[in-house]
């Protein structure tokens, strides 16, 4: 084409501040929200990789801009000294960043509902057409396709619309979902030279932001489990740390069920991210039974009982297993069979992508 030059589209060039911010948000997750430590890492990385690409824009300038933009604030430590902490605005940016990395850029839907696999008289039109059946509402008849059928069957000169010509466009019912996300914070989440807790936190942040903007009528509750289980708020997720804990899967499931019993949504489910076998129980007398060696039959039986209880309540459990040990995978298979849920054996890099696939495609399976 004469007079037109085509060049490679490279997208909008990021500012030095934006380049720094991309790295800084990742570092905050790795340091569990410790701004000072994240800045120290940022200085070291800048020395090696020149993050901004601008010799005039360095870490001190970035830190100053963070303060001006209200991204960090000062807080008094228990000892009376001052520390810098992320502001609510920065926490929101971290959630949005996790969402874009894991789930892609999504737009908010107008109604905030899930589309179920049940068809009939519903709220949302679909692409599927079916023959008219006596009793169907007139407003779901696809007149354009019905007229085309009549024209094909009777001809344009003697056009007649018969019942056989009529077709109906299927509609879907909208549904709400209540989800509990369980995150394993046992000590093994940082063992063996692998950081497994940071991807888990990123998935939790992304999932919470996804529900907020895509399905505002849904509920998402997040809990962590080690020796015990307790709920956490979305704002606490970046600051989660692994503790010197065993893995009390039963306590996590019990708390998840307690939460879901209070939810009114017709569809309920549990996501569980874990990298290790169940190794702890809390007995009725308040003592803990722990066994870190192999799969303890007593602990395993309690876990299978909980999986079966969830099945009876029609609450599917999707287990994301990020360990490769064959004997642990055998346990997960038994656990999944008892619940009739789903098990996925994934590496750290694929964790978020697989959660997206399951949440988006199978979230309304139990109806």
BELGIUR-V12274 format. One record per residue. N is the residue number from 1. RES is the residue in three letters. D_CENTER is the distance of its C-alpha to the mean C-alpha in whole Angstrom. Layout:
BEGIN
<<N & RES & D_CENTER> <N & RES & D_CENTER>>
END
This chain:
BEGIN
<<1 & UNK & 47> <2 & UNK & 50> <3 & UNK & 49> <4 & UNK & 45> <5 & UNK & 43> <6 & UNK & 40> <7 & UNK & 38> <8 & UNK & 34> <9 & UNK & 32> <10 & UNK & 30> <11 & UNK & 28> <12 & UNK & 28> <13 & UNK & 29> <14 & UNK & 27> <15 & UNK & 29> <16 & UNK & 30> <17 & UNK & 28> <18 & UNK & 25> <19 & UNK & 25> <20 & UNK & 26> <21 & UNK & 23> <22 & UNK & 20> <23 & UNK & 22> <24 & UNK & 22> <25 & UNK & 18> <26 & UNK & 17> <27 & UNK & 20> <28 & UNK & 19> <29 & UNK & 16> <30 & UNK & 18> <31 & UNK & 21> <32 & UNK & 19> <33 & UNK & 20> <34 & UNK & 24> <35 & UNK & 25> <36 & UNK & 28> <37 & UNK & 27> <38 & UNK & 25> <39 & UNK & 28> <40 & UNK & 30> <41 & UNK & 28> <42 & UNK & 28> <43 & UNK & 32> <44 & UNK & 32> <45 & UNK & 29> <46 & UNK & 31> <47 & UNK & 35> <48 & UNK & 34> <49 & UNK & 32> <50 & UNK & 33> <51 & UNK & 29> <52 & UNK & 31> <53 & UNK & 34> <54 & UNK & 36> <55 & UNK & 39> <56 & UNK & 39> <57 & UNK & 35> <58 & UNK & 34> <59 & UNK & 32> <60 & UNK & 34> <61 & UNK & 34> <62 & UNK & 31> <63 & UNK & 31> <64 & UNK & 33> <65 & UNK & 31> <66 & UNK & 28> <67 & UNK & 30> <68 & UNK & 32> <69 & UNK & 29> <70 & UNK & 28> <71 & UNK & 25> <72 & UNK & 26> <73 & UNK & 28> <74 & UNK & 31> <75 & UNK & 30> <76 & UNK & 33> <77 & UNK & 33> <78 & UNK & 34> <79 & UNK & 37> <80 & UNK & 38> <81 & UNK & 37> <82 & UNK & 34> <83 & UNK & 31> <84 & UNK & 29> <85 & UNK & 25> <86 & UNK & 22> <87 & UNK & 23> <88 & UNK & 20> <89 & UNK & 21> <90 & UNK & 20> <91 & UNK & 17> <92 & UNK & 15> <93 & UNK & 16> <94 & UNK & 14> <95 & UNK & 11> <96 & UNK & 12> <97 & UNK & 13> <98 & UNK & 10> <99 & UNK & 8> <100 & UNK & 12> <101 & UNK & 12> <102 & UNK & 8> <103 & UNK & 8> <104 & UNK & 12> <105 & UNK & 14> <106 & UNK & 13> <107 & UNK & 16> <108 & UNK & 16> <109 & UNK & 17> <110 & UNK & 20> <111 & UNK & 20> <112 & UNK & 16> <113 & UNK & 16> <114 & UNK & 15> <115 & UNK & 18> <116 & UNK & 19> <117 & UNK & 21> <118 & UNK & 24> <119 & UNK & 27> <120 & UNK & 30> <121 & UNK & 31> <122 & UNK & 27> <123 & UNK & 26> <124 & UNK & 25> <125 & UNK & 27> <126 & UNK & 26> <127 & UNK & 28> <128 & UNK & 29> <129 & UNK & 33> <130 & UNK & 35> <131 & UNK & 39> <132 & UNK & 40> <133 & UNK & 40> <134 & UNK & 43> <135 & UNK & 41> <136 & UNK & 38> <137 & UNK & 38> <138 & UNK & 40> <139 & UNK & 37> <140 & UNK & 35> <141 & UNK & 38> <142 & UNK & 37> <143 & UNK & 41> <144 & UNK & 41> <145 & UNK & 40> <146 & UNK & 42> <147 & UNK & 45> <148 & UNK & 44> <149 & UNK & 45> <150 & UNK & 48> <151 & UNK & 49> <152 & UNK & 49> <153 & UNK & 50> <154 & UNK & 53> <155 & UNK & 54> <156 & UNK & 54> <157 & UNK & 58> <158 & UNK & 57> <159 & UNK & 54> <160 & UNK & 53> <161 & UNK & 49> <162 & UNK & 49> <163 & UNK & 47> <164 & UNK & 46> <165 & UNK & 45> <166 & UNK & 42> <167 & UNK & 39> <168 & UNK & 36> <169 & UNK & 32> <170 & UNK & 30> <171 & UNK & 27> <172 & UNK & 24> <173 & UNK & 23> <174 & UNK & 20> <175 & UNK & 18> <176 & UNK & 16> <177 & UNK & 13> <178 & UNK & 13> <179 & UNK & 10> <180 & UNK & 10> <181 & UNK & 8> <182 & UNK & 11> <183 & UNK & 11> <184 & UNK & 15> <185 & UNK & 17> <186 & UNK & 20> <187 & UNK & 22> <188 & UNK & 22> <189 & UNK & 18> <190 & UNK & 21> <191 & UNK & 24> <192 & UNK & 25> <193 & UNK & 25> <194 & UNK & 21> <195 & UNK & 19> <196 & UNK & 16> <197 & UNK & 14> <198 & UNK & 14> <199 & UNK & 11> <200 & UNK & 9> <201 & UNK & 10> <202 & UNK & 9> <203 & UNK & 5> <204 & UNK & 5> <205 & UNK & 7> <206 & UNK & 5> <207 & UNK & 3> <208 & UNK & 6> <209 & UNK & 8> <210 & UNK & 7> <211 & UNK & 8> <212 & UNK & 11> <213 & UNK & 13> <214 & UNK & 12> <215 & UNK & 12> <216 & UNK & 14> <217 & UNK & 16> <218 & UNK & 13> <219 & UNK & 12> <220 & UNK & 9> <221 & UNK & 11> <222 & UNK & 10> <223 & UNK & 13> <224 & UNK & 15> <225 & UNK & 17> <226 & UNK & 20> <227 & UNK & 24> <228 & UNK & 23> <229 & UNK & 19> <230 & UNK & 19> <231 & UNK & 16> <232 & UNK & 15> <233 & UNK & 14> <234 & UNK & 12> <235 & UNK & 15> <236 & UNK & 16> <237 & UNK & 13> <238 & UNK & 14> <239 & UNK & 17> <240 & UNK & 16> <241 & UNK & 19> <242 & UNK & 20> <243 & UNK & 23> <244 & UNK & 26> <245 & UNK & 24> <246 & UNK & 24> <247 & UNK & 21> <248 & UNK & 22> <249 & UNK & 20> <250 & UNK & 22> <251 & UNK & 21> <252 & UNK & 18> <253 & UNK & 18> <254 & UNK & 21> <255 & UNK & 19> <256 & UNK & 16> <257 & UNK & 19> <258 & UNK & 21> <259 & UNK & 18> <260 & UNK & 17> <261 & UNK & 21> <262 & UNK & 21> <263 & UNK & 19> <264 & UNK & 21> <265 & UNK & 18> <266 & UNK & 20> <267 & UNK & 16> <268 & UNK & 15> <269 & UNK & 12> <270 & UNK & 11> <271 & UNK & 9> <272 & UNK & 11> <273 & UNK & 11> <274 & UNK & 14> <275 & UNK & 17> <276 & UNK & 20> <277 & UNK & 22> <278 & UNK & 23> <279 & UNK & 26> <280 & UNK & 26> <281 & UNK & 27> <282 & UNK & 29> <283 & UNK & 32> <284 & UNK & 33> <285 & UNK & 36> <286 & UNK & 33> <287 & UNK & 34> <288 & UNK & 31> <289 & UNK & 32> <290 & UNK & 30> <291 & UNK & 31> <292 & UNK & 29> <293 & UNK & 31> <294 & UNK & 30> <295 & UNK & 29> <296 & UNK & 31> <297 & UNK & 32> <298 & UNK & 32> <299 & UNK & 28> <300 & UNK & 27> <301 & UNK & 29> <302 & UNK & 27> <303 & UNK & 24> <304 & UNK & 25> <305 & UNK & 26> <306 & UNK & 23> <307 & UNK & 21> <308 & UNK & 24> <309 & UNK & 24> <310 & UNK & 20> <311 & UNK & 22> <312 & UNK & 25> <313 & UNK & 23> <314 & UNK & 21> <315 & UNK & 17> <316 & UNK & 16> <317 & UNK & 14> <318 & UNK & 12> <319 & UNK & 13> <320 & UNK & 12> <321 & UNK & 15> <322 & UNK & 16> <323 & UNK & 19> <324 & UNK & 22> <325 & UNK & 25> <326 & UNK & 26> <327 & UNK & 27> <328 & UNK & 24> <329 & UNK & 22> <330 & UNK & 25> <331 & UNK & 24> <332 & UNK & 20> <333 & UNK & 22> <334 & UNK & 24> <335 & UNK & 22> <336 & UNK & 20> <337 & UNK & 23> <338 & UNK & 24> <339 & UNK & 21> <340 & UNK & 21> <341 & UNK & 17> <342 & UNK & 16> <343 & UNK & 16> <344 & UNK & 14> <345 & UNK & 16> <346 & UNK & 15> <347 & UNK & 16> <348 & UNK & 14> <349 & UNK & 14> <350 & UNK & 13> <351 & UNK & 10> <352 & UNK & 7> <353 & UNK & 9> <354 & UNK & 10> <355 & UNK & 6> <356 & UNK & 7> <357 & UNK & 10> <358 & UNK & 9> <359 & UNK & 7> <360 & UNK & 10> <361 & UNK & 13> <362 & UNK & 13> <363 & UNK & 11> <364 & UNK & 15> <365 & UNK & 17> <366 & UNK & 19> <367 & UNK & 21>>
END
